[in-house]
Amino acid sequence: MAYIQKNNPLPITSCGRRRAGGIGEGFTSPMKMSEDSPLEKRKRKPDVRKTTKGKSRNFRTVKEGAGMTKAGVRKYKAKNPGSKLKTAVTGKVKPGSKAAKRRKSFCARSKGWTGERGKAARRRWKC
């Protein structure tokens, strides 16, 4: 005898599967989104304001090389405990060191960045 799930809000299709949603016109999910769902989080205001001017700015201007300031990283970490966010590797590093590996990884990830801020950030990281 097959297991029958009770109280499931998703409808069963003719083949016996449940329609998870989003396909077809007029679909409305029978389930309510909680405040902790990723879609609801996206609608909220960002954790750290993206300011490039003023005393308590969190990001550098394009002329300065874009990217986050030390203070911006501190604020982000305070609002997101357990975060491993770090500032850019800008100085001279030993080949094979952790910093050198971070730089190499960032440069590889950001290769396709063609925007003004992206190019500035890559210059700052010495890519």
Backbone hydrogen bonds, N-H to C=O, Kabsch-Sander energy under -0.5 kcal/mol:
donor,donor_aa,acceptor,acceptor_aa,energy
5,Q,3,Y,-0.6
13,T,17,R,-3.6
16,G,13,T,-1.4
19,R,11,P,-2.1
20,A,18,R,-0.8
27,F,24,G,-0.8
37,S,34,S,-1.5
41,K,37,S,-2.2
42,R,38,P,-1.7
43,K,39,L,-0.8
43,K,40,E,-0.5
44,R,40,E,-0.8
44,R,41,K,-0.8
51,T,49,R,-1.8
57,R,54,G,-0.8
58,N,51,T,-1.3
59,F,51,T,-2.2
60,R,67,G,-3.2
65,G,62,V,-1.1
66,A,61,T,-2.8
69,T,58,N,-2.2
73,V,69,T,-2.1
74,R,70,K,-2.2
75,K,71,A,-2.5
76,Y,72,G,-2.3
77,K,73,V,-2.6
78,A,74,R,-2.0
79,K,75,K,-1.8
80,N,76,Y,-1.5
83,S,80,N,-1.7
90,T,88,A,-0.9
97,S,94,K,-1.9
101,K,97,S,-2.1
102,R,98,K,-2.4
103,R,99,A,-2.5
104,K,100,A,-2.4
105,S,101,K,-2.4
106,F,102,R,-2.7
107,C,103,R,-2.8
108,A,104,K,-1.9
109,R,105,S,-2.3
110,S,106,F,-2.5
111,K,108,A,-0.8
113,W,110,S,-1.8
119,K,115,G,-2.4
120,A,116,E,-1.9
121,A,117,R,-2.4
122,R,118,G,-2.3
123,R,119,K,-1.9
124,R,120,A,-2.3
125,W,121,A,-2.1
126,K,123,R,-1.1
127,C,122,R,-2.6
